[in-house]
């Protein structure tokens, strides 16, 4: 604080021009002072400054960019931090690596700057050395988590870490502290620090493997990690089981791995056993449920096996679980299970869930529940028999009222799934009159054509065309909803997107920008004018 007061000493309130020039008023005072501390000779002071800068920069682009860039006559703080990553002090290496990671991930987002791979490679080099050479589990654990935070949810950085050998070093670490064939009770006397190290290594392996099929293949076929992941699923420490589930989740995203390694090794069924344990830690069970979402897809050999094991009952129970994340994942899994499924399986699932429960999910207060519920119904309605079942089970008015309300949602994900569901429903000629007669569906559909994003306008305009094409005498209903006027504006006038204001003149309403939507709109208009 004395330094800060020194900057503004002698300034009076009415000296506005001079006050505005004060460095303390331009922002970033704390970051500047901490950056200055990096030049001190005291290693402990430097470490403390690095930790504080890391906290300031984390998820804070405005601070991170200033630390990464500097005027031509000055050295950026990031440069000094990267130099400290090569310090002889391991603790300073850790502090500098974490600080650099916070700056890189916050300051080099696409909307600010491109990812600085040179800086990232410097951090990766340091953590690779710590992971493979340090004798202290605590140091190696911290190094793993620095790498995890650097690459997490970034495909390019995951691939960069893979190219720089991080995955191989993590695999060697896991193999060094985990038996490939575990005798009973092998983990009971294990030090907590080793369990934490295994958790950190598996978590980082999962992050690096999340996006790339080639990397997943390395994990299974070259590094041969599946036996160690399988054993970790039964570890007494919940954090290790959680990390192992995250690894299986990443691996199960690859079709080839899912069809071979996960099935042949028994890894899939091992995760299912974790998923079914009612006394399991909720966080571990949630991670396992994320794996199950992948195991029930139409291309998974385990779908039939899990159905025989009673997964439908397990998922129905979880739908009512007090933990929202578990309930939502159960709904997500049902959605995947019903994709390209038989009508018998659809009927079995819908009866098991119950139509009252399904209606509540369609109108749930949380939009992520609504999104998954409408996607579930979209998968059911991919055939005539499925559409019939929905109209009979929910009732026409209940189904269409929930759908029209969703078509007016403020949440894009709900809006998109509702539009696609309606697109499936209008393929049933038998139910089209009920859709046309509903007082809100056409109005909601028109609003989608006017205000929604292109990934909603595409299914919405297809709905309109199908309704017009199959119902040549529906001009009155479409006209009353304003569909005909909207189609003409989409096709005829130049400018920006259509606005929904009732006072907007026709000349100010714009032609549809997306070529696919515009062409379908023209086709729909031709059908409408032909029938009118």
Secondary structure, DSSP 8 states (H G I E B T S, - for coil): -HHHHHHTTT--TT-HHHHHH-GGGSS-HHHHHHHHHTTSS-HHHHHHHHHHHHHHHTT-HHHHHHHH---TTS--HHHHHHHHTT-S-HHHHHHHHHHHHHHHHHHT-TTT----HHHHHHHHHHHHHHHHH---HHHHHHHHHHHHHHHTT-HHHHHHHHHTTHHHHHHHHHHHHS-SS--TTTTTT--HHHHHHHHHHHHHHHHHHSS-HHHHHIIIIIS--HHHHHHHTT-SSHHHHHHHHHHHHHHTTSHHHHHTHHHHTSHHHHHHHHHH-TTS-HHHHHHHHHHHHHHTSTT-THHHHHHHTTHHHHHHHHHT-SSHHHHHHHHHHHHHHHTT--HHHHHHHHHHH-HHHHHHHHT-SSHHHHHHHHHHHHHHTSSHHHHHHHHHHH-HHHHHHHHHHHTT-S-HHHHHHHHHHHHHHTT-HHHHHHHHHSTTHHHHHHHHHHHS-HHHHHHHHHHHHHHHHH-TT-HHHHHHTTHHHHHHHHHH--SS-----TT--GGGS---SSHHHHHHHHHHHHHHHHH-
